[in-house]
Every structure is written in structure tokens, then in C-alpha cells.
Amino acid sequence: MKARIAAGIVAAASLLCALALAVAVFHGYWRHRACFDESGRCFVPEDGAVHSADSLFLAPLALVFGILCIAASRYAARR
């Protein structure tokens, strides 16, 4: 019973982390992917901000947390 509750908590926490990282990737890289230059920077005049292609490194972390969420959910449902 305690393992099932712990797996549910891990699943919920990893889902929140995966969603937060996915939103960060979307707003930092994906939305502006067409305007990056050879140095990996993109200036958006509407925002007045310079976005960097370095925010793409968050995508694998979002994937890892998503996989952890799926695994913990399956474990919680199995027991």
C-alpha cells in the first residue's frame, strides 16, 4: 500500500516536471526555431528579447521525466 502511494506521488511529481520542462522548451526554443542564426541566437522584436538555442537541452530532461511518469503510473496501477 505504501509503495503504491509513493509511486503515485512520484508519477504526479514527474508529470509536473515533464510539463514544466516541455513548456520551457516550447517558449524558449520551439516557438522561435525558424529565426535562429548560426550563433544559435534569435532576436524577437515583439518581446524585445534574445532567445538562445541552448534551451533545447531541456527537451531530453522532459522526455526522461515523462518516461518516469509512465513507469511510476504503471507500477502504481499494477500493485
C-alpha positions as CSV (number, residue, x, y, z in Angstrom):
1,M,0.0,0.0,0.0
2,K,2.8,2.4,0.9
3,A,4.7,1.6,-2.3
4,R,1.5,2.3,-4.3
5,I,1.1,5.7,-2.7
6,A,4.8,6.5,-3.2
7,A,4.6,5.5,-6.9
8,G,1.6,7.7,-7.3
9,I,3.4,10.7,-5.8
10,V,6.5,10.0,-8.0
11,A,4.2,9.8,-11.0
12,A,2.5,13.1,-10.2
13,A,5.7,14.9,-9.4
14,S,7.4,13.7,-12.6
15,L,4.4,14.6,-14.7
16,L,4.6,18.2,-13.3
17,C,8.3,18.4,-14.0
18,A,7.8,17.0,-17.6
19,L,5.1,19.5,-18.3
20,A,7.1,22.4,-16.9
21,L,10.1,21.5,-18.9
22,A,8.1,21.0,-22.1
23,V,6.6,24.4,-21.7
24,A,10.0,25.9,-21.2
25,V,11.3,24.2,-24.4
26,F,8.3,25.5,-26.3
27,H,8.6,29.1,-25.2
28,G,12.4,29.2,-25.3
29,Y,13.1,27.3,-28.5
30,W,10.3,25.7,-30.4
31,R,8.2,28.9,-31.0
32,H,11.2,30.7,-32.4
33,R,13.1,27.9,-34.2
34,A,12.9,29.4,-37.6
35,C,14.7,32.6,-36.7
36,F,17.9,31.2,-35.1
37,D,21.1,32.3,-36.8
38,E,24.4,30.4,-37.0
39,S,25.4,31.6,-33.5
40,G,22.2,30.0,-32.0
41,R,20.5,33.2,-31.1
42,C,17.2,34.7,-32.1
43,F,16.1,38.3,-31.5
44,V,12.3,38.7,-31.3
45,P,11.4,42.4,-31.6
46,E,7.8,41.9,-30.2
47,D,9.3,40.5,-27.0
48,G,12.4,42.6,-27.0
49,A,14.3,39.5,-26.0
50,V,17.1,37.4,-27.4
51,H,16.3,33.7,-27.3
52,S,19.1,31.0,-27.3
53,A,19.1,27.6,-28.9
54,D,20.6,26.3,-25.6
55,S,17.1,26.0,-24.2
56,L,16.7,22.9,-26.3
57,F,18.8,20.9,-23.8
58,L,15.7,20.8,-21.6
59,A,13.9,18.5,-24.1
60,P,15.7,15.3,-23.1
61,L,15.0,16.1,-19.5
62,A,11.3,16.5,-20.2
63,L,11.4,13.1,-22.0
64,V,13.1,11.4,-19.1
65,F,10.5,12.8,-16.6
66,G,7.8,11.7,-19.0
67,I,9.1,8.2,-19.1
68,L,9.5,8.1,-15.3
69,C,5.8,9.3,-15.0
70,I,4.6,6.4,-17.3
71,A,6.7,3.9,-15.4
72,A,5.6,5.0,-12.0
73,S,1.9,5.1,-13.1
74,R,2.1,1.6,-14.5
75,Y,3.8,0.4,-11.2
76,A,1.1,2.0,-9.1
77,A,-1.7,0.5,-11.2
78,R,-0.1,-2.9,-11.2
79,R,0.1,-3.4,-7.4
